[in-house]
Amino acid sequence: MKDKKFSNAAAGTLSTIMGAICWGFSGFCCDFMFSVHHMSPLWVTPVRMILTSLLLYIICFTTYGWRKTLEPLSNRYDLIRVIFFGAVGLSLAQYPYLMAISYSNAATATILEFLGVSYLVVFVCIRQKRLPKKFESWALICALIGTLLITTHGDFSSLIITKAALFWGILSGIGIAVYTLLPVRLLCRYNSMILVCNGMLFAGITMSLICQPWKYTVSWDEQTILPMAALIIIGSVCAFSFYMYGINKIGPVKASMLNTLEPLSAIVFCALFLHLRLHLLDYLGFLFILSTIFILKLDKEKQIKTENSAKKAEIQHE
């Protein structure tokens, strides 16, 4: 029994790490297309979403059947939620991130996207009408310090990255927070892969109407097809599949910790293939922002221990 639990944990850990690497690779693919081939994120974003949704539909039809795959669309209220999740949640999680990459690089954009964890803390505090707790305050302070180091390198009179990169990077973090909160009710009823499959289609349709990719002239040669295929297959479908499998085996808390490897993999890919050079203060800023996840995990573990101790004391009292 212990061997089975160990093998499940090992498989879940490895799968989550692979998902994080694939997501980091997706940022590198976008950076490559923007900086080397000068492709527009206004074209890449909707095309990526539409093609990813079609591939996910094929996988879901094969795995779950077409009835179960389209089940979220059969209920009027759930259909509205799925459309909103795709048109707002997925669009906000994807489009600003790609724009941030186009104005900076995959490593910086990915780190700024991780600020979404801090925005979730702020949202919870506002919703519960309270001030941040000790661990939450430390997490927010670390996020602020990390952002300042990345954007100013310690010289607060000027920005190292462009204002556009900072704007889209912060917005991508907000997008991740919105993307995390929107499907909570839907995830109680539907498989996450099926939910993303349907949501991605509406996100693609929404972004197509906004970005109008048909206005851009793109040559469908190997320089376009290969990076786009890598972005969709490895950076989208494989990344999500690996990560969801990992969550199922080791839980969301441990999976979110391992997902901090995403920006590291983006840095490695960009350094190897795009000759990215970062300042020491960039790495220090990255460390501060990523530390927020570990700080919040400590807070969560402390809460669980406190609750368990209270339950034991209650049982002993009875």
MARMARPA-11336 format. One record per residue: x, y, z of N, C-alpha, C, O in turn. Coordinates in steps of 0.2 Angstrom, whole numbers, plus 5000, padded with zeros to 4 digits. Layout:
XYZXYZXYZXYZ;...
REM end
This chain:
500449945000500050005000500450065000500350114996;501050065004501450125004501850134998501950184996;502050074995502350084988501850114983502150154979;501250094983500750124979500750204980500650234975;500650224986500650294987501250324985501250384983;501850294986502450324984502450334977502650384974;502250284973502250284966501750334963501950374958;501250344966500750394964501050464965500950504961;501350474971501650534973502250554968502250614966;502650504966503150514962502950534955503150574952;502450494953502150504946501850574946501850614941;501450594951501150664951501650714951501550764948;502150704955502750754956503050764949503150824946;503250714946503550714939503150744934503350784930;502450724934501950754929501950824930501850864925;501850854936501850924938502450964935502351014933;503050934937503650964934503650974927503851024924;503450914923503450914916502950974914503051004909;502350974917501851024915502151094916502051144912;502551114922502851174923503351194917503451244915;503751144915504251144910503951164903504151204900;503351124902502951144896502751214895502751244890;502451234901502151304901502751354900502651404897;503351344903503851384902504051384895504251434892;504051324892504251314885503751354880503951384875;503051364883502551404879502751474879502751504873;503051504884503251574885503851584880503851634876;504351534880504851534875504651534868504951574864;504151494866503951494859503651554857503751584852;503251584862502951654860503551704859503451744855;503951704864504551754863504951744857505151794854;505051684855505351664848504951694842505251724838;504351684842503951704837503851784836503851814831;503851814842503851884842504551924841504551964837;505051894844505751924843506051904837506451944834;506051844835506351824829505951824822506251854817;505351804823504951804816504451864816504151874811;504451904821504151974822503351964820503051994817;503151904823502351894823502051934828502251944833;501451954827501051994831500651954836500351904834;500651974843500251934848499551944846499151894848;499351994842498651994840498351944835497851924835;498851914832498751854828498851794831498451744831;499351784835499551724839499051704844498851644844;498751754848498351734853497651704851497551644853;497251734846496651694844496751634841496451584841;497251634836497451574832497651514837497451454836;498051534842498251484847497651454851497551394851;497251494853496651474856496151434852495951384855;496051454846495551414842495851344841495551294841;496451344839496751274837496851234843496751174843;497051264849497051224855496451194857496351134859;495851234856495251204858495051154853494751104856;495151154847495051104842495351034844495050984844;496051044846496350984848496150954854496150894855;495950994859495650974865494950944864494850894868;494550964860493950934858494050864855493750814857;494550854851494750784849494950744854494650684855;495350764859495550724865494950704869494950654871;494550754871493950744875493450704872493150654875;493350714866492850664862493050594862492650544864;493750584862494050514862494050484869493950424870;494150534874494250504881493550504884493450454888;493150554884492550554888491850544883491350534886;491950544877491350544873491050614871491150664875;490750624866490450694864489950714869489850774870;489550674871488950694876489250724882489050774884;489750694885489950714891490450784890490450824894;490750784884491150844883490750904882490950954884;490150894879489750954877489150964883488751004882;489250924888488750924894488750994897488151024898;489251034898489251104901488851154896488651204899;488751134890488451184885487651164885487251204882;487451114888486751094888486351124893485651134892;486651154898486251184903486351264902486851284901;485751294902485751364900486251414905486651454902;486151394911486551434916487251414916487751464917;487451354915488151334915488451354908489051374908;488051364903488251384896488551454897489051474895;488151494901488251564902488951574906489351614904;489051524911489651524915490251504911490751534912;490151454906490651434902490951494897491451504896;490451524894490551574890490951634894491451664891;490751654900491051704903491751684906492251724905;491851614907492451594909492951594903493551614904;492751574897493151584892493251654889493851674888;492751694888492851754885493151804890493551854888;493051794897493451844901494051804905494551834905;493951754908494451714912495051694908495551714909;494951654903495451624898495751684894496351684893;495351724892495651784888496051824892496651844889;495851844898496251884902496951854905497451884906;496851784905497451744907497951734901498551734903;497751744895498151724889498451794886499051804885;497951834884498151894880498651934883499151954880;498551964889498952004892499651974893500152014893;499651914895500351874895500751874889501351894889;500451864883500751864877500951934875501551944872;500551984877500752054876501352074880501752114878;501352054886501952064891502552034888503152064888;502551974885503151944882503351984876503951994875;502852014872503052044866503452114868503852134864;503252144874503552204876504152194880504552244882;504352134883504852124887505252054885505552054880;505152004889505351934887504951884891504551904895;505051824889504651764892504751764900504251754904;505351764902505551764909505251814913504851794918;505251874911504951934915504251934915503951944920;503951914909503251914909502951854913502451864916;503251794913503051744917503051754925502651744928;503551794927503651814934503151864936502751854941;502951914932502451964933501751924933501351944937;501651874929501051834929500951804936500351794938;501551784939501451744946501251794951501051774957;501151864950500951904955500151894956499851924961;499851854951499151834952499051804959498451814962;499551774962499451744969499251794974498851794978;499651854973499551904978498951944977498651964982;498651944971498051974969497451934972496951964974;497551874972497051824975497051844983496451844986;497551854986497651864993497251934994496851934999;497351984990497052044991496252044990495852064994;496052004985495351984984495051954990494451974992;495351904993495051874998494951915004494451915008;495451955005495452005011494852055010494552075015;494752085004494252125002493552095003493052125006;493552035001492851995001492651985008492051985010;493151965012493051945019493052015024492952005030;493152065021493152135024493652135030493452145036;494252115029494752105034495452135032495552135025;495952145036496652155034497052095033496852045036;497552095029497952035028498252005035498452045039;498251945035498551915041499351915040499551945036;499651895046500451905046500751875040501151905036;500651805038500951775033500751805026501151815021;500051825026499851865019500151925019500351945013;500351965024500652025024501352015021501652055017;501751965024502351955022502351935014502851955011;501951895012501851875005501751945000502151944995;501351985003501252044999501852094998501952124993;502152095004502752135004503352105000503652144996;503352045000503852004995503752024988504152034984;503052014987502852024980503052094977503252114972;502852144982503052214980503752224979503952264974;504152204984504952204983505152174977505552204973;504952114975505152084969504952124963505352124958;504352144963504152184957504552254956504752264951;504752284962505152344961505852324959506152364955;506152274961506752254959506852234952507252254948;506352204949506252184942506152244938506452254932;505752294940505552344936506052404936506052444932;506452414942506852474943507552454944508052504943;507752394946508452374948508652414954509252434954;508252434958508452474964508452554963508552594968;508452574956508352644955507652664954507352664948;507352694959506652704959506452764955505852784954;506952804952506752854948506652844941506452884937;506752774939506652754932506452684931506552644936;506152664926505952594925506452564920506652584915;506652494922507052454917506752424912506952424906;506052404913505652384908505152434905505152484909;504852424900504452484897503752484901503652434904;503452544901502852544904502352494902501852474905;502352484895501852434892501952364895501552334896;502652344895502752284898502552274905502252224907;502652324909502352324916501652324916501352284920;501252364912500552364912500252294910499852264914;500552264905500252204903500452144907500152094908;501052154911501252104915500852104922500652044924;500652164924500252164930499552144928499152104932;499252154922498652134920498552064919498052034920;499152034917499151954916499051924923498751874923;499351954928499351924935498551934937498351884940;498251984936497551994937497151944933496651914936;497351934927497051884923497051814926496551774926;497651794928497751734932497251724938496951674939;497251774942496751774948496051764945495651734948;495851804940495151804938495051734935494451704936;495451704931495451634928495351584934495051534933;495751594939495651544945495051544948494751494951;494751604949494151614953493451594949493051574952;493451614943492851604939492551534938491951534939;492951484937492651424936492551374942492451314942;492551404948492551364955491851324955491951264956;491351354953490651314953490651264948490451204949;490951284942490951234936491351174938491151114936;491951184941492351134943492051084947492351024948;491551104951491251054956490751004952490550954954;490651024945490150984942490450944935490250894933;491050984933491350954927492050944927492450974931;492250894923493050884922493350944920493150984916;493950954923494351024921494551024914494551074911;494750964911494950964904494350984899494451014895;493750954901493150974897492951044898492751074893;493051074904492851144905493351184901493151234898;494051174901494451214897494351204890494451254886;494251144888494051134881493551174878493651214873;492951184882492451224880492551294881492351334876;492851314886493051384888493551414883493451474881;494051374880494551394876494151414869494451464866;493651374867493351394861493051464861493151504856;492651474867492351544867492951604868492851654866;493451584871494051634872494251644865494451704863;494351594861494651604854494151644850494451684846;493551634850493051674847493051744849493051784845;493051754855493051824858493751864856493651914853;494251824856494951864855494951874847495251914845;494651824843494651834836494251894834494451934829;493651904837493251964836493652034838493552084835;494052024843494352084846495052094842495152154840;495452044841496052054837496052054830496452074826;495552024827495452014820496051984816496352024812;496251924818496851894815496851894807497451894804;496251894804496251884797496551944794496651944787;496652004797496952064794497652054794498052104790;497952004797498752004797498951944791498651894791;499451964788499651924782500251874785500751904788;500051814785500551764788500751714783500251684780;501351694782501551644778501551574781501951574786;501151534779501151464783501751424780501551374776;502351434782502851394780503151364787502851374792;503751334786503951294792504151344798504151324804;504351404796504551454802503851474806503951504811;503351464803502651484806502351414809502151414815;502351364805502051304807502351274813502051254818;503051264813503351224818503351264825503151224830;503451324826503351354833502651354835502551354841;502151364830501451364832501251294834500851294839;501451244831501351174833501651164840501351134844;502251184841502551174847502151204853502151184858;501951274851501651314856500951274858500751274864;500551254853499951224854499951154858499651134863;500451104855500451044857500851034864500551004868;501451064864501851054870501651104875501551094881;501651174873501551224878500851234880500651274885;500351204877499651214879499351144881499151134887;499251094876498951034878499350994883499050974888;499950984881500350944886500450974892500450934898;500551034892500651074899500051064903500151044909;499451074900498851074904498750994907498550984912;498850954902498650884904499150854909498950824914;499750874909500250854914500050884921500150854926;499950944921499750984927499150954930499150944936;498650944926498050914929498150844932497850834937;498550804929498650744931499050744938498950714943;499550794938499850804944499450824950499550804956;498950874949498550894954498150834957498050834963;497950794952497550734954497850684959497650654963;498550684958498950634962499250664968499350634973;499450734968499850764974499450814977499650844982;498850844974498450894977498650964974499250974972;498251014974498351084971498951114975499251154972;499051104982499551144985500251124983500651174981;500351064983501051044981501151054974501751074972;500651044970500651064962500851134961501251154957;500551184965500651254964501351264966501651314963;501651234971502351244973502851224967503251264966;502651164964503151144959503051184953503551184949;502451214952502351254946502851314946502851354941;503151334951503651384951504251374947504651414946;504251314945504751294940504651324933505051324929;504051344932503851374925504251434923504551434918;504351484927504851544925505551514925505851544920;505751474929506451444928506551414921507051424918;506051374919506151344913506151394907506451384902;505751444908505651494903506351534902506551544897;506651544908507351574908507851534905508251554901;507851464906508351424903508251414896508751424892;507651414893507451404886507751474882508051464877;507551524885507751594882508451604883508751634878;508751584888509551594888509851544883510351574880;509651484882509951444878509851454871510351454867;509251474869509051484862508951554859509051574853;508851604864508751674862509251714865509251784865;509751684869510351724872510151774877510351834877;509651764881509351804886509851814891510151774894;509951884893510451894898510051944904509751994902;510051914910509651954915510151974920510751954921;509952034924510352064929510252024935509751984936;510752024940510751994946510152014950509751974953;509952074950509352104953508652074950508152064954;508752054944508152014941508051954944507451934946;508551914945508451854949508251854956507851814958;508551914959508351924966507551944966507251924971;507351984961506651994961506251934960505651934963;506451894955506051834954506051794960505451764962;506551784964506551754971506051774976505651744979;505951844976505551874981504751854979504351844983;504651864972503951854970503751774971503251764973;504251734969504051664970504051644977503651594979;504351674981504351664989503651674991503451644996;503251714988502551724991502151654991501751644995;502251614986501951544986502151504992501651474995;502751504993503051464999502751495005502651455010;502751555006502551595012501751575013501551555019;501351575008500651565009500551485010500051475013;500951445008500951375009501051365016500751325020;501551395019501651395026501051415031500951375036;500751465028500151485032499651435031499251425036;499551405026499051355025499151295029498651265032;499751275029499951215034499851235041499651185045;499951295043499851315050499151315052498951285057;498751335047497951335048497751265049497351245053;497951215044497751145045497951115051497551075054;498551125054498851105060498351125066498251095070;498251195065497851225071497151195071496851175076;496851185065496151155065496151075067495751055071;496651045065496750975067496850965075496550925078;497251015078497351015085496651025089496551005094;496351075086495651095089495151035089494851025093;495150995083494750945083494950885088494450855091;495550875088495850825093495650845100495450805104;495750905102495550935108494850925110494650905115;494450935105493650935105493450855107493050845111;493850815103493650745104493850715111493450685114;494450735113494650715120494250745125494150715130;493950805124493550835129492850795129492550795135;492650775124492050735124492050665127491650625127;
REM end
